[in-house]
Amino acid sequence: MSIEPSFPRDQATLLRMLAKRAMIGGTPAFAKAQTFVLFGGSAQVGTTTLCHNLACAMGLAGQRVAVVDLNATNRGLAHLTGRTPQVTIDELLSGKLDLHEYLVPGLAASLLLPTEASERAGEWTAAAADRLIEQLMGLGRHADIVLIDAGSHITPITLALWRMAQLFLVALHPTADVITAGYERIRTLQTQTPRYQTHVLMNRASHAAGHTDLVAGMNATSQKFLHLEIKSCGHVEVASEVGAASYAAQPFVQRYAEHVASKSIQRIADRLVREASALSQLIQPKRAA
C-alpha cells in the first residue's frame, strides 16, 4: 500500500524552499554539507529505518537535513515515506542528471532523495562514485547535514563514502553473527582505505550495558589489528511499533514520540548534530583563508 504524504511536491514549491534555505545565514554556493553515512554491518539490521528516523529527529530539532537513499538492494526510503522514486542510483552515477531535480520535501522541511533499487551495482566505477559523493557534499547550500543510507553491501559508492564521509556509522544488532559480519565489513573497508575512526550504532538492543561491552570488545580488536578506533554513538531499543509506523508512511519518532526507542534516536541525533557543529567549526577557518 502506497500512501503519499500531504507535502507540496510541485517543482516550483521545491525550488522556492531551496532558495529560502540558501538564504539562511547567507550560506555560500560553495558550502559543503557534512556527510554522515549509515551502513549496515549485516542485512536486515534496520539501516534505512534508522537513517530515516535520525534525519526526521534532526529536522524536527531545526536542522537542515537531506536524507539520500544509496542502497542498491531496495527502495527502502521510498517505502518508508510513501514516495515513488523518480530516479535510479545508476542514473545519478551517469553524471547526466542533476540530483537537485529529484529532491522532494520531507518532514520538517527536510529533503529526501528516494531512489529505485539497482541490479548494476557491480558495474559502478570508483570515478563515478566519487563524482556523485562530491555532488552530495555540494548540497551545503540547502542542508547542513546529508545523511546517507549506504545499504549493507560494499560497493564503489561504499568505498567512496568510507574515504570521504565526515562520520561513518555502522548499524548492528547485539548478536554474535551480526557483530562478526559487521567487523568483517569494517575490516574490508579499512584494508581498502585506512580511517582513524568509525562509529557503531546498535539497533534493537535490550539494554545499554550489553551493547557497551560489545562495542568495547570490537574496539579493542580493531585497534590491535586494524589501527582503527570504533566508538559507540548509542543504542536503540526494540520497538514492535516500527511496523505500524512504516505501514502508515510516518517516521517512528513522530508517530510514537514518547517511546523509549524514539528518545534514544533523538539522543543519537543530538549527538550527531553536535559532531556536525564541531566539524563545521574546524572547516570555517579554512574557508575564510
Beta strands, then each sheet from edge to edge (+ up, - down):
strand 1: 34-40
strand 2: 65-69
strand 3: 104-105
strand 4: 111-113
strand 5: 145-149
strand 6: 167-172
strand 7: 197-205
strand 8: 229-237
sheet 1: 3+ 4- 2- 5- 1- 6- 7- 8-
end
